[in-house]
Amino acid sequence: MTPEQFNSTDYLPRGCYPWPDLISPHAEQMGKDMDGWIDNDYTFLTEKQRKIYKKMELHMCTARMWPHLTYEQAIPCNRFMLQYVALDDQVEHSSLEEIQELRIRCTDILRGAQAKPEENALYHHMAMIRDEFRAFMPDLWFDRFVYYFYQSFRYGIELEYPYKIAHRPPSLNLYKTIREYSVLMRPYLIFGEIESGLVLPEHIFEHIVVQKMISHMTLVVAWQNDLHSLPKEMAKGTEVFNLVFVLQQEYNLSLEDACAEALRIHNEELASLNDLHKEYREFGEYQEHVDKFVYYAGVGLQGVNTFYLETNRYKHGGVGFAWPEDNHAANNSL
């Protein structure tokens, strides 16, 4: 199989998960909102980058992952979708120190610091996200969101850095450990608690079974992402942080065999999630809360897969990706 012959639909087709494939009734307005943010606020990006981000239609990821949100609830979720994706994309060529500074600053803003007038939209929108979530979600949930943001950045993006610089993938075992965080899905998964109106109490959320299910959910999305983003990453030529590339290195596999093994790992992850949820039913009065948490997260897993199949973001040749432009970034520090 040549790179041009690869089609992620052959591995993860639409509707391949045991949850409904839905879309928010507010999707059209959410798209208008996001285009407005890109045009009017994200002016630190080049005109070319802004056009590419609009073509990605990232609002559809929000609309498909959390279709039950009210429009008011969807606004900060949609805002965070753009903010976090752009943030992750645009640190591609940043130093580790710059990445760490960005994480510290964004976390400080989430915890109450004010964005400075000279700071770009990534910081100002983070402050808006904070205020919008705090308007309708309890402190317990918001603190959870902040921690998951920090955790994904600190143990995901930052731990990837030395391998990306060396153009050398880690072992499969270490890759799986880091990828659970670098896929950046943990803060998104708890948006299902907004939809259900049932925020898990801390002693339930921290339960080892709930945490293990969250790990499985996160890794399902990681393996989705690695398969769907493969055309873009093969075009780059220097990307090493993808399950397919790691498997090729670890076992000396062809592209076709590595993709088949990646799908097997994905399917095993999904089965482990569903088996664990089915077997452990010891949450007492909170069992319904946990069941709804898994259901809404499952709709999210289904929804993000559909988004991957529809978006321009991962087109062959990397033409749909908003690659950082070094000359522009030098004059507009993140």
C-alpha positions as a Markdown table, in Angstrom:
| # | Residue | x | y | z |
|---|---|---|---|---|
| 1 | Met | 0.0 | 0.0 | 0.0 |
| 2 | Thr | 1.4 | 3.4 | -1.0 |
| 3 | Pro | 0.6 | 6.5 | 1.1 |
| 4 | Glu | -1.8 | 7.7 | -1.7 |
| 5 | Gln | -3.8 | 4.5 | -1.4 |
| 6 | Phe | -4.4 | 4.9 | 2.3 |
| 7 | Asn | -8.0 | 5.9 | 3.2 |
| 8 | Ser | -9.0 | 6.1 | 6.9 |
| 9 | Thr | -12.6 | 5.3 | 6.0 |
| 10 | Asp | -11.4 | 1.7 | 5.3 |
| 11 | Tyr | -10.5 | 1.4 | 9.0 |
| 12 | Leu | -12.9 | 3.6 | 10.9 |
| 13 | Pro | -16.0 | 4.2 | 8.8 |
| 14 | Arg | -18.9 | 6.4 | 9.9 |
| 15 | Gly | -21.1 | 4.9 | 12.6 |
| 16 | Cys | -18.6 | 2.2 | 13.7 |
| 17 | Tyr | -19.2 | 2.8 | 17.4 |
| 18 | Pro | -22.1 | 1.5 | 19.5 |
| 19 | Trp | -23.5 | 5.0 | 20.2 |
| 20 | Pro | -25.7 | 7.3 | 18.1 |
| 21 | Asp | -24.2 | 9.5 | 15.4 |
| 22 | Leu | -25.8 | 12.9 | 16.1 |
| 23 | Ile | -25.4 | 16.6 | 15.4 |
| 24 | Ser | -26.3 | 19.7 | 17.3 |
| 25 | Pro | -29.3 | 21.7 | 16.0 |
| 26 | His | -27.1 | 24.8 | 16.6 |
| 27 | Ala | -24.3 | 23.7 | 14.3 |
| 28 | Glu | -25.0 | 26.5 | 11.7 |
| 29 | Gln | -24.8 | 29.3 | 14.2 |
| 30 | Met | -21.8 | 27.7 | 15.9 |
| 31 | Gly | -20.0 | 27.9 | 12.5 |
| 32 | Lys | -20.9 | 31.5 | 12.1 |
| 33 | Asp | -19.5 | 32.2 | 15.6 |
| 34 | Met | -16.3 | 30.4 | 14.9 |
| 35 | Asp | -15.7 | 32.1 | 11.6 |
| 36 | Gly | -16.2 | 35.5 | 13.3 |
| 37 | Trp | -13.6 | 34.6 | 16.0 |
| 38 | Ile | -11.1 | 33.6 | 13.3 |
| 39 | Asp | -11.7 | 36.7 | 11.2 |
| 40 | Asn | -11.9 | 39.3 | 14.0 |
| 41 | Asp | -9.9 | 37.9 | 16.9 |
| 42 | Tyr | -7.3 | 35.5 | 15.6 |
| 43 | Thr | -5.5 | 38.2 | 13.7 |
| 44 | Phe | -2.1 | 36.9 | 14.9 |
| 45 | Leu | -2.5 | 34.2 | 12.3 |
| 46 | Thr | -1.8 | 34.9 | 8.6 |
| 47 | Glu | -4.6 | 35.3 | 6.2 |
| 48 | Lys | -3.7 | 32.0 | 4.7 |
| 49 | Gln | -3.9 | 30.2 | 8.1 |
| 50 | Arg | -7.2 | 31.9 | 8.9 |
| 51 | Lys | -8.7 | 30.6 | 5.6 |
| 52 | Ile | -7.5 | 27.1 | 6.3 |
| 53 | Tyr | -8.9 | 27.1 | 9.9 |
| 54 | Lys | -12.3 | 28.1 | 8.5 |
| 55 | Lys | -12.2 | 25.3 | 5.9 |
| 56 | Met | -11.5 | 22.8 | 8.7 |
| 57 | Glu | -15.0 | 23.6 | 10.2 |
| 58 | Leu | -13.9 | 22.8 | 13.7 |
| 59 | His | -17.3 | 23.8 | 15.0 |
| 60 | Met | -18.6 | 20.6 | 13.5 |
| 61 | Cys | -16.4 | 18.7 | 16.0 |
| 62 | Thr | -18.1 | 20.5 | 18.8 |
| 63 | Ala | -21.5 | 20.0 | 17.2 |
| 64 | Arg | -21.0 | 16.3 | 16.7 |
| 65 | Met | -19.3 | 15.4 | 19.9 |
| 66 | Trp | -21.8 | 17.2 | 22.2 |
| 67 | Pro | -25.0 | 17.5 | 20.2 |
| 68 | His | -27.2 | 17.9 | 23.3 |
| 69 | Leu | -25.7 | 21.2 | 24.5 |
| 70 | Thr | -27.9 | 24.2 | 24.6 |
| 71 | Tyr | -26.6 | 27.0 | 22.4 |
| 72 | Glu | -25.4 | 28.9 | 25.5 |
| 73 | Gln | -23.6 | 25.9 | 26.8 |
| 74 | Ala | -22.1 | 25.3 | 23.4 |
| 75 | Ile | -20.4 | 28.7 | 23.1 |
| 76 | Pro | -17.5 | 28.1 | 25.5 |
| 77 | Cys | -17.1 | 24.5 | 24.3 |
| 78 | Asn | -16.9 | 25.7 | 20.7 |
| 79 | Arg | -14.6 | 28.5 | 21.7 |
| 80 | Phe | -12.3 | 26.1 | 23.5 |
| 81 | Met | -12.3 | 23.8 | 20.4 |
| 82 | Leu | -10.8 | 26.5 | 18.3 |
| 83 | Gln | -8.5 | 27.8 | 21.0 |
| 84 | Tyr | -7.0 | 24.5 | 21.9 |
| 85 | Val | -6.6 | 23.2 | 18.3 |
| 86 | Ala | -4.9 | 26.5 | 17.2 |
| 87 | Leu | -2.7 | 26.5 | 20.3 |
| 88 | Asp | -1.5 | 23.0 | 19.7 |
| 89 | Asp | -0.9 | 23.6 | 16.0 |
| 90 | Gln | 0.9 | 26.8 | 16.4 |
| 91 | Val | 3.5 | 25.6 | 18.9 |
| 92 | Glu | 4.7 | 23.0 | 16.4 |
| 93 | His | 8.0 | 24.9 | 15.9 |
| 94 | Ser | 8.3 | 26.5 | 19.4 |
| 95 | Ser | 11.0 | 25.7 | 21.9 |
| 96 | Leu | 10.2 | 23.7 | 25.0 |
| 97 | Glu | 10.7 | 26.9 | 27.1 |
| 98 | Glu | 8.1 | 28.7 | 24.9 |
| 99 | Ile | 5.7 | 25.8 | 25.2 |
| 100 | Gln | 6.1 | 25.7 | 29.0 |
| 101 | Glu | 5.5 | 29.5 | 29.2 |
| 102 | Leu | 2.3 | 29.2 | 27.2 |
| 103 | Arg | 1.0 | 26.4 | 29.4 |
| 104 | Ile | 1.8 | 28.4 | 32.6 |
| 105 | Arg | 0.2 | 31.5 | 31.3 |
| 106 | Cys | -3.0 | 29.8 | 30.0 |
| 107 | Thr | -3.4 | 27.9 | 33.3 |
| 108 | Asp | -2.9 | 31.1 | 35.2 |
| 109 | Ile | -5.7 | 32.8 | 33.2 |
| 110 | Leu | -8.0 | 29.9 | 33.8 |
| 111 | Arg | -7.4 | 30.3 | 37.5 |
| 112 | Gly | -8.3 | 33.9 | 37.4 |
| 113 | Ala | -5.5 | 36.1 | 35.9 |
| 114 | Gln | -6.6 | 38.6 | 33.3 |
| 115 | Ala | -5.3 | 38.6 | 29.8 |
| 116 | Lys | -3.1 | 41.6 | 28.9 |
| 117 | Pro | -4.2 | 43.9 | 26.0 |
| 118 | Glu | -1.0 | 43.1 | 24.0 |
| 119 | Glu | -1.7 | 39.3 | 24.3 |
| 120 | Asn | -3.3 | 37.6 | 21.3 |
| 121 | Ala | -6.6 | 35.8 | 21.0 |
| 122 | Leu | -5.4 | 32.5 | 22.5 |
| 123 | Tyr | -5.1 | 34.2 | 25.9 |
| 124 | His | -8.2 | 36.5 | 25.6 |
| 125 | His | -10.4 | 33.6 | 24.5 |
| 126 | Met | -9.1 | 31.5 | 27.4 |
| 127 | Ala | -10.3 | 34.2 | 29.8 |
| 128 | Met | -13.7 | 34.2 | 28.0 |
| 129 | Ile | -13.9 | 30.4 | 28.3 |
| 130 | Arg | -13.2 | 30.7 | 32.0 |
| 131 | Asp | -15.9 | 33.3 | 32.6 |
| 132 | Glu | -18.5 | 31.5 | 30.4 |
| 133 | Phe | -18.0 | 28.1 | 32.0 |
| 134 | Arg | -18.1 | 29.6 | 35.5 |
| 135 | Ala | -21.4 | 31.3 | 34.7 |
| 136 | Phe | -23.2 | 27.9 | 34.6 |
| 137 | Met | -20.9 | 25.2 | 35.9 |
| 138 | Pro | -20.0 | 24.5 | 39.6 |
| 139 | Asp | -16.5 | 25.0 | 40.9 |
| 140 | Leu | -16.0 | 21.3 | 41.2 |
| 141 | Trp | -16.4 | 20.8 | 37.5 |
| 142 | Phe | -14.4 | 23.9 | 36.5 |
| 143 | Asp | -11.5 | 22.9 | 38.7 |
| 144 | Arg | -11.6 | 19.5 | 37.0 |
| 145 | Phe | -11.5 | 21.1 | 33.6 |
| 146 | Val | -8.5 | 23.3 | 34.6 |
| 147 | Tyr | -6.6 | 20.3 | 35.9 |
| 148 | Tyr | -7.3 | 18.2 | 32.8 |
| 149 | Phe | -6.1 | 21.1 | 30.6 |
| 150 | Tyr | -2.9 | 21.4 | 32.6 |
| 151 | Gln | -2.4 | 17.7 | 32.7 |
| 152 | Ser | -2.8 | 17.3 | 28.9 |
| 153 | Phe | -0.4 | 20.1 | 28.2 |
| 154 | Arg | 2.2 | 19.2 | 30.8 |
| 155 | Tyr | 2.3 | 15.5 | 30.2 |
| 156 | Gly | 1.2 | 15.5 | 26.5 |
| 157 | Ile | 2.6 | 18.3 | 24.4 |
| 158 | Glu | 5.7 | 18.8 | 26.5 |
| 159 | Leu | 6.6 | 15.1 | 26.8 |
| 160 | Glu | 6.3 | 14.8 | 23.0 |
| 161 | Tyr | 8.9 | 17.5 | 22.4 |
| 162 | Pro | 12.2 | 15.7 | 22.7 |
| 163 | Tyr | 11.1 | 12.9 | 20.3 |
| 164 | Lys | 9.8 | 15.4 | 17.8 |
| 165 | Ile | 13.1 | 17.3 | 17.9 |
| 166 | Ala | 15.1 | 14.1 | 17.5 |
| 167 | His | 12.7 | 12.8 | 14.7 |
| 168 | Arg | 12.7 | 9.5 | 16.6 |
| 169 | Pro | 9.6 | 7.8 | 18.0 |
| 170 | Pro | 9.6 | 6.4 | 21.5 |
| 171 | Ser | 9.0 | 2.7 | 22.2 |
| 172 | Leu | 5.4 | 1.5 | 21.8 |
| 173 | Asn | 5.0 | 1.2 | 25.6 |
| 174 | Leu | 6.1 | 4.7 | 26.2 |
| 175 | Tyr | 4.2 | 6.1 | 23.2 |
| 176 | Lys | 0.9 | 4.7 | 24.6 |
| 177 | Thr | 1.6 | 6.4 | 27.9 |
| 178 | Ile | 2.3 | 9.8 | 26.5 |
| 179 | Arg | -0.3 | 9.6 | 23.7 |
| 180 | Glu | -3.1 | 9.3 | 26.3 |
| 181 | Tyr | -2.3 | 13.0 | 27.2 |
| 182 | Ser | -0.9 | 14.4 | 24.0 |
| 183 | Val | -4.2 | 13.7 | 22.1 |
| 184 | Leu | -5.5 | 16.5 | 24.3 |
| 185 | Met | -8.9 | 14.8 | 24.8 |
| 186 | Arg | -9.2 | 14.8 | 28.6 |
| 187 | Pro | -10.6 | 18.3 | 29.1 |
| 188 | Tyr | -13.1 | 17.7 | 26.3 |
| 189 | Leu | -14.5 | 14.4 | 27.6 |
| 190 | Ile | -16.0 | 16.0 | 30.7 |
| 191 | Phe | -18.2 | 18.3 | 28.5 |
| 192 | Gly | -20.6 | 15.3 | 28.7 |
| 193 | Glu | -21.2 | 16.3 | 32.3 |
| 194 | Ile | -22.5 | 19.6 | 31.0 |
| 195 | Glu | -24.9 | 17.8 | 28.6 |
| 196 | Ser | -26.2 | 15.4 | 31.3 |
| 197 | Gly | -26.5 | 17.9 | 34.1 |
| 198 | Leu | -24.9 | 15.3 | 36.3 |
| 199 | Val | -21.4 | 16.3 | 37.6 |
| 200 | Leu | -19.8 | 13.3 | 39.1 |
| 201 | Pro | -18.8 | 13.9 | 42.8 |
| 202 | Glu | -15.1 | 13.7 | 43.4 |
| 203 | His | -15.1 | 10.3 | 45.1 |
| 204 | Ile | -16.9 | 8.8 | 42.1 |
| 205 | Phe | -14.8 | 10.7 | 39.5 |
| 206 | Glu | -11.6 | 9.6 | 41.1 |
| 207 | His | -12.7 | 6.0 | 41.4 |
| 208 | Ile | -10.2 | 3.7 | 39.7 |
| 209 | Val | -12.8 | 2.2 | 37.4 |
| 210 | Val | -14.0 | 5.6 | 36.2 |
| 211 | Gln | -10.4 | 6.8 | 35.7 |
| 212 | Lys | -9.6 | 3.6 | 33.8 |
| 213 | Met | -12.6 | 4.1 | 31.6 |
| 214 | Ile | -11.5 | 7.7 | 30.9 |
| 215 | Ser | -8.1 | 6.3 | 29.9 |
| 216 | His | -9.7 | 3.9 | 27.5 |
| 217 | Met | -11.9 | 6.7 | 26.0 |
| 218 | Thr | -8.9 | 9.0 | 25.6 |
| 219 | Leu | -6.9 | 6.3 | 23.9 |
| 220 | Val | -9.7 | 5.4 | 21.5 |
| 221 | Val | -9.7 | 9.0 | 20.3 |
| 222 | Ala | -5.8 | 8.9 | 20.1 |
| 223 | Trp | -5.9 | 5.8 | 17.9 |
| 224 | Gln | -8.7 | 7.4 | 15.8 |
| 225 | Asn | -6.6 | 10.5 | 15.4 |
| 226 | Asp | -3.5 | 8.6 | 14.5 |
| 227 | Leu | -5.3 | 6.8 | 11.7 |
| 228 | His | -7.3 | 9.8 | 10.3 |
| 229 | Ser | -4.3 | 12.2 | 10.5 |
| 230 | Leu | -1.9 | 9.8 | 8.8 |
| 231 | Pro | -2.1 | 11.3 | 5.3 |
| 232 | Lys | -1.2 | 14.7 | 6.7 |
| 233 | Glu | 1.7 | 13.3 | 8.8 |
| 234 | Met | 3.1 | 11.2 | 6.0 |
| 235 | Ala | 3.2 | 14.4 | 3.9 |
| 236 | Lys | 5.2 | 16.2 | 6.6 |
| 237 | Gly | 7.9 | 13.5 | 6.4 |
| 238 | Thr | 9.4 | 14.3 | 9.8 |
| 239 | Glu | 6.4 | 13.4 | 12.1 |
| 240 | Val | 7.2 | 10.6 | 14.5 |
| 241 | Phe | 4.3 | 10.8 | 17.0 |
| 242 | Asn | 1.8 | 8.5 | 15.3 |
| 243 | Leu | 0.9 | 4.9 | 16.3 |
| 244 | Val | 1.4 | 3.7 | 12.8 |
| 245 | Phe | 5.0 | 5.0 | 12.6 |
| 246 | Val | 5.7 | 3.7 | 16.1 |
| 247 | Leu | 4.5 | 0.2 | 15.1 |
| 248 | Gln | 6.6 | 0.3 | 11.9 |
| 249 | Gln | 9.7 | 1.0 | 14.0 |
| 250 | Glu | 8.9 | -1.4 | 16.8 |
| 251 | Tyr | 8.1 | -4.4 | 14.6 |
| 252 | Asn | 9.6 | -3.5 | 11.2 |
| 253 | Leu | 6.1 | -3.5 | 9.6 |
| 254 | Ser | 4.9 | -2.3 | 6.2 |
| 255 | Leu | 2.5 | 0.6 | 6.1 |
| 256 | Glu | -0.4 | -1.8 | 5.4 |
| 257 | Asp | 0.5 | -4.1 | 8.3 |
| 258 | Ala | 1.1 | -1.2 | 10.7 |
| 259 | Cys | -2.3 | 0.2 | 9.9 |
| 260 | Ala | -4.0 | -3.1 | 10.5 |
| 261 | Glu | -2.2 | -3.5 | 13.8 |
| 262 | Ala | -3.2 | 0.1 | 14.8 |
| 263 | Leu | -6.8 | -0.8 | 14.1 |
| 264 | Arg | -6.5 | -3.9 | 16.2 |
| 265 | Ile | -5.2 | -1.8 | 19.1 |
| 266 | His | -8.0 | 0.6 | 18.7 |
| 267 | Asn | -10.6 | -2.2 | 18.7 |
| 268 | Glu | -9.0 | -3.7 | 21.8 |
| 269 | Glu | -9.2 | -0.3 | 23.6 |
| 270 | Leu | -12.9 | 0.1 | 22.7 |
| 271 | Ala | -13.7 | -3.4 | 23.9 |
| 272 | Ser | -11.9 | -2.8 | 27.2 |
| 273 | Leu | -13.9 | 0.3 | 27.8 |
| 274 | Asn | -17.2 | -1.4 | 27.1 |
| 275 | Asp | -16.4 | -4.6 | 29.0 |
| 276 | Leu | -15.3 | -2.6 | 32.1 |
| 277 | His | -18.4 | -0.5 | 32.0 |
| 278 | Lys | -20.6 | -3.5 | 31.6 |
| 279 | Glu | -18.9 | -5.6 | 34.4 |
| 280 | Tyr | -18.5 | -3.1 | 37.2 |
| 281 | Arg | -21.8 | -2.0 | 38.5 |
| 282 | Glu | -20.9 | -1.0 | 42.1 |
| 283 | Phe | -21.5 | 2.7 | 42.1 |
| 284 | Gly | -24.8 | 2.5 | 44.1 |
| 285 | Glu | -26.8 | 5.6 | 44.0 |
| 286 | Tyr | -24.3 | 7.1 | 41.5 |
| 287 | Gln | -24.6 | 4.3 | 39.0 |
| 288 | Glu | -26.9 | 6.3 | 36.7 |
| 289 | His | -24.5 | 9.2 | 36.9 |
| 290 | Val | -21.7 | 7.0 | 35.7 |
| 291 | Asp | -23.8 | 5.4 | 33.0 |
| 292 | Lys | -24.7 | 8.8 | 31.6 |
| 293 | Phe | -21.1 | 9.9 | 31.8 |
| 294 | Val | -20.1 | 6.9 | 29.6 |
| 295 | Tyr | -23.1 | 7.4 | 27.3 |
| 296 | Tyr | -22.3 | 11.1 | 26.6 |
| 297 | Ala | -18.6 | 10.4 | 26.2 |
| 298 | Gly | -19.5 | 7.6 | 23.8 |
| 299 | Val | -21.6 | 10.0 | 21.7 |
| 300 | Gly | -18.4 | 12.1 | 21.7 |
| 301 | Leu | -16.3 | 9.2 | 20.5 |
| 302 | Gln | -18.8 | 8.6 | 17.7 |
| 303 | Gly | -19.0 | 12.3 | 16.9 |
| 304 | Val | -15.3 | 13.0 | 16.7 |
| 305 | Asn | -14.8 | 10.1 | 14.3 |
| 306 | Thr | -17.5 | 11.5 | 12.0 |
| 307 | Phe | -15.8 | 14.8 | 12.2 |
| 308 | Tyr | -12.5 | 13.3 | 11.2 |
| 309 | Leu | -14.1 | 11.7 | 8.2 |
| 310 | Glu | -15.7 | 15.1 | 7.1 |
| 311 | Thr | -13.0 | 17.7 | 7.9 |
| 312 | Asn | -10.4 | 19.0 | 5.5 |
| 313 | Arg | -7.9 | 19.1 | 8.3 |
| 314 | Tyr | -6.1 | 15.8 | 7.5 |
| 315 | Lys | -6.2 | 15.8 | 3.7 |
| 316 | His | -3.4 | 14.0 | 1.8 |
| 317 | Gly | -0.4 | 16.1 | 1.3 |
| 318 | Gly | -1.1 | 18.2 | 4.4 |
| 319 | Val | -2.9 | 20.8 | 2.3 |
| 320 | Gly | -5.7 | 21.2 | 4.8 |
| 321 | Phe | -3.5 | 21.8 | 7.8 |
| 322 | Ala | -2.6 | 25.3 | 9.2 |
| 323 | Trp | 1.1 | 24.8 | 9.4 |
| 324 | Pro | 3.0 | 27.4 | 11.5 |
| 325 | Glu | 4.7 | 30.0 | 9.5 |
| 326 | Asp | 8.0 | 30.7 | 11.1 |
| 327 | Asn | 8.6 | 34.1 | 9.7 |
| 328 | His | 5.2 | 35.2 | 11.0 |
| 329 | Ala | 5.6 | 33.6 | 14.3 |
| 330 | Ala | 8.9 | 35.4 | 14.9 |
| 331 | Asn | 7.1 | 38.7 | 14.9 |
| 332 | Asn | 3.9 | 37.5 | 16.7 |
| 333 | Ser | 5.1 | 35.4 | 19.6 |
| 334 | Leu | 2.5 | 33.1 | 21.2 |
